[in-house]
Amino acid sequence: MISELRALTGVTPATPAADGSQIRVQNDDQAVLDWFRKTWGVTAVVEPATHGLELWAWILPPAALALGLLLAIIMIRSWRSRHRATAAARVELDPGLEALRARARRETEI
């Protein structure tokens, strides 16, 4: 692949490609990448293209990270607001228990 890349860019004289065809010098970087994609497949190019289906390789990781962060923030806020609501609510006890509580307060006052 290195010798083919050198032949495509004109660094060395043209050599036969892996499939036996003659390599022509390409003047454009995109043409070189397209030739490698066509000859060796998409896996030969480390960086995905920024168009077509390969554009999803650029979009999905940051979008998934942002979505996960957003969901985590929403869940934490809902947990915190639920905790505040239960802590702020006054629990009404049985009137008999209230009488016992009042008696305990009277008897424990110093």
N, C-alpha and C positions, 0 to 999 in steps of 0.2 A: 504494500500500500504506500509506503514511503517513496519508493521509486516511481510509482504511478503519480503521486502527488508532485514530485519534482518534474516529471515529464509534462504534467498538465500545466504547471506554472512556468515552464520554459527554462528551468534551472539546468536540467540535463537534456541530452538529445532524446527524442521520442523513442519510447520502447513499446513492445507489445503489451497490451493489457492482459489481465488474468483470463479473459474470455478469448484471447487471441487476436482481438482487433487492434488496430493502430491507434495510439493516443494522439489527439491533436491538442495543441497548446490553447488554453482558455485564458482570455484576458480579464474575465470578470470572476470575482470570488463566488458569487451566487452560482455561476455556471459550473465552477469546480465542485461546489457542494452538491449541486443537482446531479453531476456526473457520478460522484461517489454514492449518492442515494440510489441512483439507477443501477449502478454496477454492483455495489456491495449491500444495498439495503439501508434502511433508516438507522440500524444499529451501528453502522460505521461512522455516523456523524454524531458526535457527543452532544452538541447543542441542538435542540429541536428547532424547527423552523417557526417563524412567527406568523404563519398563515395556514389556513386549512385546518385539518384535524389536529395537527401538531401544536396548534395554538393553545389547545386545552392543557398541554403540559406546562404552560406558563401561567394559565389562569387558575387551575384547580388548587394547587398547593396554597397560595395566599388566600384564596377564597375559603378553603376548608379551615385554615387557621383562624381567619376572621370570624367565621361562623361558630367555631368551637369557643372562641373567646367571648363572643356575644352570648352564646347559650350559658356559659359559665357565669357571666355577670348577671344575667337574668335569674338564674337559679339561686345565686347567693343573695341577691336582693329579695327574692321571694321568701327565702329561709329567714332572713333577718326581719322582714316585715311580719311574718307569721309569729316569730318569737316575741316581738313587741306587742302584738295584738293579744296574745295569751297572757303576757305579763301585766298588761294594763287592765285587763278585764277583772272586775271585782266578783269574787265568788261569794254567793250568798249561802250562808250556813243555816242549818236547822235552827229554829228559834230556841230550842232547848240547849243547843250547844252555845249559842250566843249568851244565854244566861250563865252558863258555866264559865265562859270566858270572862264575862264581867265580874263574876265572883272571884276568879283567879287573879284578876287585876287588882281588885280591892284588897285581897288578902296578901298579895305580894308587894304592895306599896310600902315604902319605908317612910 
